[in-house]
Amino acid sequence: MHRFMRSLIGRVVVVASLAALLVPALAGPSDAIIYEGKPNLALTAAMVVAGGGPEHFSSFKLYKYLTGSLAGPEATKLTNQFGASEVKNTFAVFDYAVDDVVHIVTVDHIALPPPSPSASPPKGLAIALYEAGETPGNKWDVGYFLEHLITHPIHHTIMHDMDAKFGQENNANFHMVLDQMMHDLGVAYGPALH
């Protein structure tokens, strides 16, 4: 019995040590910048309307709207940088995220205000979306962007749902491609941003 207890205690110590090593890695980046203020629901509405509306939202339609004449060259750049499947996946994950948000706001009876800025001109909406995701350190970040649009708690809900549907790797790719896309838009519209 004495030997059994020592063996059990030893195993508990090993498991506790492994847990201490794994928990920070699983918890996500500790340097993530969190936005916990009020969401800009008028901007959320403007983005959804520009992408075809809540019933027919298409992130590819939104992308073409925001990029205009830059759509083709930017698609080529992103495809060369990340691969065609990752770019296609980004649009699929983005579509799902917006559909999930629409579902959540409907179930929770959250009224969206009229879109602002209005969906015209595209450059104004692109700048507003870029600014929503720009952290205090002047870096564009998907999580910070989503929290400005829908709140920190809803951001975590949809991230969990996206992981469950697409897997963490595809969700991570979505973040990388969208970060790059918005960075490129920021460069293209740079003078208007600063």
C-alpha positions in Angstrom: 0.0 0.0 0.0 2.8 2.4 0.9 4.5 1.7 -2.5 1.2 2.2 -4.3 0.7 5.6 -2.6 4.2 6.7 -3.6 3.6 5.6 -7.2 0.2 7.5 -7.2 1.7 10.7 -5.8 4.5 10.4 -8.4 2.0 10.2 -11.2 0.0 13.1 -9.8 3.2 15.2 -9.7 4.0 14.3 -13.4 0.4 15.0 -14.5 0.4 18.4 -12.7 3.8 19.3 -14.2 2.6 18.5 -17.7 -0.6 20.4 -17.1 1.4 23.4 -16.0 3.4 23.3 -19.2 0.4 22.7 -21.5 -2.2 25.2 -20.1 -0.4 28.4 -21.2 0.1 26.9 -24.7 -3.5 25.9 -25.0 -4.8 29.2 -23.6 -3.7 31.2 -26.6 -1.2 34.0 -27.0 -0.7 36.0 -23.8 0.1 39.1 -25.8 -3.4 39.2 -27.5 -4.9 42.7 -27.3 -8.4 42.6 -26.1 -11.1 45.2 -26.8 -13.8 45.2 -24.1 -15.6 48.4 -25.0 -19.0 48.7 -26.8 -19.2 47.2 -30.2 -19.7 49.3 -33.3 -22.9 47.6 -34.4 -23.5 50.2 -37.1 -20.2 49.3 -38.7 -21.1 45.6 -38.4 -24.3 46.3 -40.2 -22.5 48.2 -42.9 -20.1 45.3 -43.5 -22.9 42.7 -43.6 -24.9 44.9 -46.1 -21.9 45.4 -48.3 -21.4 41.6 -48.4 -25.0 41.0 -49.6 -27.0 41.3 -46.4 -27.7 38.9 -43.5 -29.6 36.3 -45.6 -27.1 36.2 -48.5 -23.8 37.4 -47.0 -20.7 36.6 -49.0 -17.2 37.6 -47.8 -16.0 37.3 -51.4 -18.6 39.8 -52.4 -17.4 42.0 -49.5 -13.8 41.5 -50.6 -14.6 42.6 -54.2 -16.5 45.6 -52.9 -13.7 46.8 -50.7 -10.9 46.1 -53.1 -12.5 47.4 -56.3 -9.9 47.5 -59.0 -7.3 45.9 -56.6 -9.3 42.7 -56.3 -7.5 40.7 -59.1 -4.0 41.7 -58.2 -4.6 41.2 -54.4 -6.2 37.7 -55.1 -3.1 36.7 -57.1 -0.8 38.0 -54.3 -2.6 36.2 -51.6 -2.8 33.0 -53.6 1.0 33.1 -54.3 1.7 33.9 -50.7 -0.7 31.4 -49.0 -2.0 29.0 -51.6 -5.3 28.8 -53.4 -6.9 26.4 -50.8 -6.0 28.7 -47.9 -7.5 31.8 -49.6 -10.7 29.8 -50.5 -10.8 28.6 -46.9 -10.6 32.2 -45.6 -13.7 33.1 -47.5 -15.5 30.0 -46.2 -14.6 30.6 -42.6 -15.4 34.3 -42.9 -18.9 33.5 -44.3 -19.5 31.0 -41.5 -18.4 33.6 -38.9 -20.8 36.2 -40.1 -23.6 33.6 -40.4 -22.8 32.6 -36.8 -22.9 36.3 -35.6 -26.2 36.9 -37.4 -27.6 33.8 -35.7 -26.4 35.0 -32.3 -27.8 38.5 -32.6 -31.1 37.1 -33.8 -31.4 34.6 -30.9 -30.3 37.2 -28.4 -32.6 39.9 -29.9 -29.8 42.3 -30.4 -31.1 45.1 -32.7 -28.6 46.3 -35.3 -28.7 50.0 -36.1 -28.7 51.4 -39.6 -25.4 50.8 -41.4 -22.7 53.4 -40.8 -20.7 54.4 -42.7 -23.1 53.8 -45.5 -21.9 51.2 -48.0 -20.9 53.9 -50.4 -18.1 54.7 -51.2 -16.3 51.4 -50.7 -13.1 53.2 -49.7 -14.9 54.7 -46.7 -16.1 51.3 -45.5 -12.7 49.8 -46.1 -11.0 52.5 -44.0 -13.6 52.1 -41.2 -13.1 48.3 -41.1 -9.3 48.7 -41.1 -9.5 51.2 -38.2 -11.7 48.9 -36.2 -9.0 46.2 -36.3 -6.0 48.5 -35.8 -4.6 47.9 -32.3 -3.1 50.7 -30.1 0.3 49.5 -31.4 -0.8 50.2 -35.0 -1.0 46.6 -36.1 -4.2 45.1 -37.7 -5.5 42.1 -35.8 -8.5 39.9 -36.6 -9.5 39.3 -33.0 -9.3 43.0 -32.1 -11.4 43.7 -35.3 -14.1 41.2 -34.3 -14.3 42.5 -30.8 -14.9 46.0 -32.1 -17.7 44.6 -34.3 -19.4 42.1 -32.0 -17.9 42.3 -28.4 -15.2 40.2 -26.7 -17.6 37.4 -25.4 -19.2 36.9 -28.8 -15.8 36.8 -30.5 -14.9 33.9 -28.2 -18.1 32.1 -29.0 -17.7 32.3 -32.7 -14.0 31.3 -32.5 -15.0 28.2 -30.6 -17.7 27.5 -33.2 -15.2 28.1 -36.1 -12.7 25.7 -34.5 -15.4 23.1 -34.1 -16.5 23.4 -37.7 -13.2 24.0 -39.5 -10.5 22.9 -37.1 -7.9 25.1 -35.4 -5.5 25.0 -38.3 -8.0 26.3 -40.8 -9.1 29.0 -38.3 -5.5 30.0 -37.9 -5.0 30.2 -41.6 -8.2 32.4 -41.8 -6.5 34.8 -39.3 -3.3 34.9 -41.3 -4.9 35.5 -44.7 -7.3 38.1 -43.4 -4.6 39.9 -41.5 -2.5 40.1 -44.7 -5.5 41.2 -46.8 -6.4 44.0 -44.5 -2.7 45.0 -44.1 -2.6 45.3 -47.9 -5.8 47.4 -48.0 -4.2 49.5 -45.3 -1.2 50.1 -47.5 -3.4 50.8 -50.5 -5.5 53.3 -48.6 -2.7 54.4 -46.4 -2.8 58.2 -47.0 -6.4 58.3 -45.9 -5.7 56.2 -42.8 -3.0 58.5 -41.3 
